[in-house]
Amino acid sequence: MSASQRYLEMDALRGFAVMGILAINIAAFAQPEMAFVNPLVSSQVSGLDLGSWAANFILFDGKMRGLFSILFGASTALVIERAIASGQSATKVHFSRMFWLAIFGLFHFFFLWIGDILFLYAGSGCVLFLFRNWSAERLIRWGVIAYVVGAILLITSLASMLSLLEQAAQANPPREVLDRISEIYAELGTLPADVAAETARLQGGFSGLLNYKLSEQWSTPLENLMLGPIETIPLMMIGMGLYKNGFILGQESRAAYGKIAGWMMAVSLPCFIALAGIAYARDFNTIWMMNITQAWSSLPRLLMIIGYVALLILVIQRFRDSRLLQRVAAAGRAAFSNYLGTSIVMTFIFYGWGLGYFEQFGRFELQLFVLGAWLLMLLWSRPWLMRFRYGPLEWLWRSLAKGQVQPMRLT
């Protein structure tokens, strides 16, 4: 894709997504892994921190990742379309891109941050290619069906943990029930000893963390591929369909976008507010939180993701000529660099091999780091792209996928 052939809607949507993702991921950079699910796992918790969790859960958690997945599907359709139009092999172009994306993902996971999604996207993208010739209607219909089926499976699967919790609350619960619940907490890594060990590991040196990943977590990227059929692939299918029917390109009427945004938000927003209320009522018990954040939120999440697409397209079209919107779009054009660049900056700030501020801030304070990163994205992306065709890592990915160094500087 040349620098002159851009869709502002897709670029800006991607910019909003890469910025929004950090609002959620910041807790996973700066606090123990399961604090991402349960804010009480962190040692830094205040009323403001719980309020920050609630706001992020309601507005961002899973929605920005979902928006990113939809945009990945749309971009995949665009790349395939342009490969065919230029006489290239769509198969070769696509799978070369996915191969190198997987390599980037493995590098990201082992050398930077355990929360990588690039390897998952590469694996899901390989499957997505099978549906490239489907119509927009078919892609959206089966994407929604697959998503709903995955959500139902997830809900029923995690419900078994709640059943155990209910049995344990009864008088004289069976020993095997108590043992199984203890095993679940151990598997989730929320026992105090596990949290302390994780904290010490992340506050330690780089070599110790790398050795732990290579010896204890080497299979995690492969295990994460199981998330593909449950959420990622269905959302990518929907995104591919929304590109083909022009919805994600802003080709519907403003009235249609307004109606869709209004209905999607009107249904999904109260659901998330209610789920946040349940979390408070259940004292943020980890088993309840797994059900609330990973399972029960999945169906209203799809509605809010689509609502965000429609709402943000209205915003993009209304402010398309503003300097701020242009900067957001530039951040989206350099989303790959911004995503990996964020990992570099945040792990340096919080991990022991850098500044070592891990577990030194609560969620509310961490939002200041988010605002700082947003400002950095907005400041560097547009000036860079006024001089160069691609972001630095976009250029590297493109050069590797094509097997030759690509022209970088604008002429």
Disulfide bonds with the S-S distance in Angstrom:
none
